[in-house]
Amino acid sequence: QVQLVESGGGLVQAGGSLRLSCAASGSIFSSNTMGWYRQAPGKQRDLVATITRGGRINYADSVKGRFTISRDNAMNTVFLQMNSLKPEDTAVYYCNFANNYGSTYWGQGTQVTVSS
């Protein structure tokens, strides 16, 4: 089992910034991918960004150039720096951990609200 603890959500005006953090603990093996997904009311959960332990990164087109994902492997923590936030970024953001054995874990979610 892997436990994920998220922090950093909140309310911000359009154009502002927020930084999300997610710390993983438990049965963490060397090969894994951590990332962020988001779900707006009435919509499906969508990919925001992922990063492998080796540093390979994938972004959704909608956040490229505005969001930056990074991780601290020693602390098993992933970060999401969100700049130039837009009202359409408003959603619950979920941390995700996936190992190479096919297991996936989710955080409890953190609300990000961007006011216009």
SEGUTOR-647087 format. One record per residue: x, y, z of N, C-alpha, C, O, CB in turn. Coordinates in steps of 0.02 Angstrom, whole numbers. Glycine has a CB too. Example, Ala and Ser with C-alpha at 12.3 -4.5 7.8 and 13.67 -1.06 7.14 Angstrom:
2
    n_xx    n_yy    n_zz   ca_xx   ca_yy   ca_zz    c_xx    c_yy    c_zz    o_xx    o_yy    o_zz   cb_xx   cb_yy   cb_zz
     660    -284     390     615    -225     390     660    -165     390     712    -166     423     565    -224     452
     642    -112     354     684     -53     357     645       2     394     670      57     402     704     -30     286
***
This chain:
116
    n_xx    n_yy    n_zz   ca_xx   ca_yy   ca_zz    c_xx    c_yy    c_zz    o_xx    o_yy    o_zz   cb_xx   cb_yy   cb_zz
      42     -60       0       0       0       0      43      62       0      98      64      28     -47       0      61
      17     114     -32      50     179     -34       1     231     -10     -57     232     -31      77     196    -106
      24     274      34     -18     329      58       8     394      28      68     406      23     -18     332     136
     -39     436       8     -23     500     -23     -55     556      17    -115     555      32     -46     503     -97
     -15     606      35     -41     663      73     -27     726      33      30     744      19      -8     668     144
     -81     760      14     -76     820     -28     -83     883      14    -112     883      68    -130     819     -82
     -55     937     -12     -63    1002      20     -53    1057     -32     -24    1045     -85     -13    1011      79
     -78    1116     -16     -63    1174     -58    -119    1203     -98    -110    1253    -132     -10    1157    -103
    -178    1173     -96    -234    1202    -134    -259    1265    -101    -235    1285     -48    -290    1151    -139
    -307    1298    -134    -335    1358    -106    -370    1400    -157    -385    1378    -213    -282    1398     -73
    -383    1462    -138    -418    1510    -181    -368    1563    -204    -330    1591    -164    -478    1543    -144
    -369    1577    -268    -322    1626    -296    -357    1663    -353    -402    1636    -385    -257    1592    -321
    -337    1724    -365    -365    1762    -420    -333    1740    -486    -277    1715    -487    -355    1837    -409
    -368    1751    -539    -341    1736    -606    -274    1772    -616    -267    1831    -599    -391    1756    -661
    -227    1735    -643    -160    1761    -653    -113    1746    -596     -52    1756    -601    -163    1834    -662
    -140    1721    -541    -100    1705    -483     -67    1637    -487     -70    1603    -538    -141    1708    -422
     -35    1618    -432       3    1556    -429     -14    1516    -367     -33    1544    -315      78    1570    -432
      -8    1451    -373     -13    1405    -316      37    1349    -326      58    1334    -382     -85    1377    -308
      57    1319    -271     103    1262    -274      73    1204    -234      58    1211    -175     173    1280    -247
      64    1148    -268      38    1088    -236      97    1041    -219     146    1038    -255     -13    1053    -281
      89    1005    -164     138     955    -144     102     890    -128      44     890    -107     179     979     -83
     136     835    -139     108     769    -124     165     724    -101     212     712    -138      71     738    -186
     159     700     -40     210     656     -11     184     584     -10     129     571      14     230     679      60
     224     539     -35     206     469     -36     244     431      18     302     445      32     221     438    -105
     210     382      48     241     339      97     213     269      91     159     259      62     231     366     169
     249     220     117     225     151     114     270     109      70     331     115      71     153     149      90
     238      66      30     275      18     -12     295      50     -78     264      41    -130     231     -45     -25
     348      88     -74     372     125    -132     432      90    -161     483      81    -127     389     199    -114
     426      69    -223     482      37    -256     518      87    -299     496     144    -307     457     -22    -299
     575      66    -326     618     114    -360     586     142    -423     596     201    -438     684      82    -376
     549     102    -459     519     125    -522     447     146    -511     405     105    -493     523      71    -576
     433     209    -522     365     232    -514     355     298    -551     403     331    -570     347     240    -439
     293     315    -560     274     378    -590     227     414    -543     179     384    -517     240     368    -660
     240     476    -531     195     517    -490     167     573    -533     198     595    -581     231     546    -427
     108     596    -515      79     648    -556      17     679    -525      -1     664    -468      62     621    -623
     -13     722    -564     -73     758    -542    -127     752    -596    -115     756    -656     -56     833    -529
    -187     742    -572    -247     742    -613    -296     791    -582    -289     810    -523    -278     670    -619
    -345     812    -620    -394     858    -592    -464     841    -618    -473     813    -672    -377     931    -610
    -512     859    -576    -582     845    -593    -625     905    -575    -630     924    -517    -608     781    -557
    -654     935    -626    -700     990    -616    -770     963    -606    -784     906    -626    -697    1040    -676
    -815    1001    -575    -883     976    -564    -917     954    -628    -919     991    -677    -925    1030    -530
    -944     894    -627    -980     869    -684    -937     844    -741    -962     827    -794   -1024     920    -710
    -871     842    -730    -825     820    -783    -785     760    -760    -784     744    -700    -779     878    -804
    -752     728    -807    -710     671    -790    -644     695    -762    -625     753    -769    -699     627    -852
    -609     648    -730    -543     663    -704    -492     661    -761    -488     611    -798    -523     613    -647
    -454     714    -769    -407     720    -825    -335     728    -802    -322     753    -747    -426     779    -869
    -290     705    -843    -219     713    -830    -200     787    -830    -223     826    -872    -178     675    -883
    -158     806    -782    -126     871    -782     -53     864    -801     -29     894    -849    -133     906    -713
     -17     823    -763      54     812    -776      78     751    -738      53     735    -684      96     873    -757
     127     717    -767     158     660    -733     234     666    -740     259     699    -785     134     593    -762
     269     633    -694     342     632    -696     365     565    -670     343     542    -617     372     691    -653
     410     533    -707     438     469    -685     494     482    -635     517     538    -626     464     428    -745
     515     429    -602     571     435    -555     634     459    -590     676     493    -561     584     369    -520
     640     442    -654     698     463    -692     692     533    -721     739     558    -752     710     415    -747
     634     564    -711     627     634    -732     591     645    -798     589     702    -823     693     664    -735
     564     592    -828     527     602    -890     458     633    -874     423     608    -830     519     535    -928
     441     686    -910     382     726    -893     332     726    -950     350     726   -1009     402     797    -877
     268     727    -931     214     733    -980     164     784    -953     144     780    -895     180     664    -993
     144     831    -996      95     882    -977      34     879   -1022      38     861   -1081     126     952    -981
     -23     896    -994     -82     908   -1035     -70     972   -1075     -37    1018   -1050    -146     914    -991
     -96     974   -1135     -85    1033   -1177    -111    1097   -1144     -82    1150   -1153    -120    1024   -1244
    -164    1090   -1106    -196    1149   -1076    -153    1183   -1022    -167    1240   -1004    -261    1129   -1046
    -102    1148    -997     -61    1178    -944      11    1190    -964      50    1217    -926     -63    1133    -883
      29    1169   -1024      98    1178   -1047     116    1252   -1047      78    1295   -1070     107    1149   -1118
     175    1267   -1020     199    1335   -1017     175    1373    -955     200    1427    -941     178    1372   -1077
     128    1344    -918     103    1377    -858     117    1336    -795     130    1364    -742      28    1390    -864
     113    1271    -800     124    1227    -743     192    1192    -749     214    1177    -805      67    1175    -737
     223    1179    -693     286    1142    -691     282    1088    -638     268    1101    -580     346    1190    -678
     294    1026    -659     296     970    -613     368     953    -597     412     957    -640     259     909    -642
     380     935    -535     447     915    -514     440     865    -457     385     856    -429     491     976    -492
     494     832    -440     491     784    -385     557     781    -348     611     796    -376     471     715    -410
     552     762    -285     610     749    -243     609     674    -228     570     651    -186     608     793    -177
     651     637    -261     651     564    -253     670     543    -182     644     494    -156     698     532    -303
     715     579    -151     736     561     -84     678     567     -34     674     530      15     795     605     -61
     633     614     -47     575     626      -3     511     595     -30     459     601       1     565     700       8
     515     562     -88     456     533    -120     399     584    -125     341     569    -109     432     471     -81
     417     643    -146     369     698    -149     367     727    -220     419     736    -252     387     753     -98
     307     743    -243     298     775    -307     266     843    -297     226     852    -252     254     731    -354
     286     890    -339     262     959    -333     230     980    -400     247     955    -453     320    1007    -314
     183    1026    -394     154    1056    -454     152    1131    -443     112    1156    -404      83    1027    -469
     195    1167    -479     195    1239    -477     147    1264    -531     157    1249    -591     267    1269    -487
      97    1301    -511      46    1323    -558      48    1399    -562      34    1434    -513     -25    1299    -536
      66    1424    -620      70    1496    -631      17    1517    -683     -10    1476    -719     140    1516    -655
       5    1582    -686     -44    1609    -735    -109    1571    -733    -136    1551    -785     -14    1607    -806
    -134    1560    -673    -195    1520    -665    -255    1554    -696    -261    1615    -697    -208    1507    -591
    -299    1512    -723    -359    1535    -757    -420    1506    -721    -415    1455    -687    -359    1514    -831
    -478    1538    -728    -538    1510    -696    -552    1438    -717    -578    1398    -678    -599    1552    -712
    -534    1421    -778    -546    1352    -802    -499    1301    -770    -507    1241    -781    -539    1349    -876
    -451    1323    -732    -408    1277    -694    -442    1256    -628    -416    1213    -593    -340    1310    -679
    -498    1286    -613    -533    1269    -551    -555    1196    -553    -589    1174    -600    -594    1314    -542
    -535    1159    -502    -550    1087    -498    -523    1059    -433    -488    1094    -395    -519    1049    -559
    -541     997    -420    -507     960    -367    -447     926    -399    -453     890    -449    -555     907    -332
    -389     937    -370    -328     909    -396    -308     847    -355    -306     850    -294    -270     962    -396
    -295     793    -390    -279     730    -357    -208     708    -374    -187     710    -432    -329     675    -379
    -172     690    -323    -106     661    -332    -114     587    -351    -159     552    -326     -63     669    -267
     -70     564    -393     -72     495    -416      -3     464    -411      48     496    -426     -98     490    -488
      -1     400    -390      61     362    -386      49     296    -422       1     261    -407      84     350    -311
      93     280    -469      86     218    -506     153     182    -508     204     211    -527      60     231    -578
     152     118    -488     215      80    -491     216      37    -554     167      34    -591     224      37    -428
     271       4    -565     279     -34    -626     246    -103    -621     254    -144    -667     352     -42    -642
     210    -116    -567     175    -180    -558     101    -172    -572      62    -218    -561     185    -207    -488
      81    -113    -597      11    -102    -615     -33     -75    -560     -93     -69    -569     -18    -164    -638
      -4     -59    -503     -44     -31    -447     -44      45    -451       6      77    -466     -16     -55    -379
    -103      72    -438    -112     145    -439    -145     167    -375    -190     135    -350    -154     166    -500
    -122     223    -349    -149     251    -287    -166     325    -298    -135     359    -339     -99     242    -228
    -216     348    -260    -239     416    -266    -238     451    -198    -250     420    -146    -310     418    -295
    -224     516    -200    -231     557    -140    -303     575    -129    -347     557    -168    -188     619    -146
    -315     611     -75    -384     628     -57    -411     686     -98    -471     699     -98    -388     644      17
    -367     722    -132    -388     779    -172    -382     844    -134    -394     847     -74    -458     770    -196
    -363     896    -171    -359     963    -142    -393    1012    -190    -381    1010    -251    -284     983    -129
    -434    1056    -163    -472    1102    -204    -430    1161    -226    -396    1192    -185    -534    1126    -166
    -432    1175    -290    -402    1236    -318    -458    1277    -350    -493    1253    -394    -345    1219    -370
    -466    1338    -327    -518    1382    -353    -485    1446    -378    -450    1480    -341    -572    1397    -299
    -499    1462    -442    -470    1522    -472    -528    1569    -488    -573    1553    -527    -429    1505    -537
    -527    1627    -457    -581    1676    -468    -563    1723    -525    -504    1740    -535    -595    1715    -403
    -614    1745    -561    -602    1790    -618    -603    1862    -597    -594    1907    -639    -654    1778    -672
***
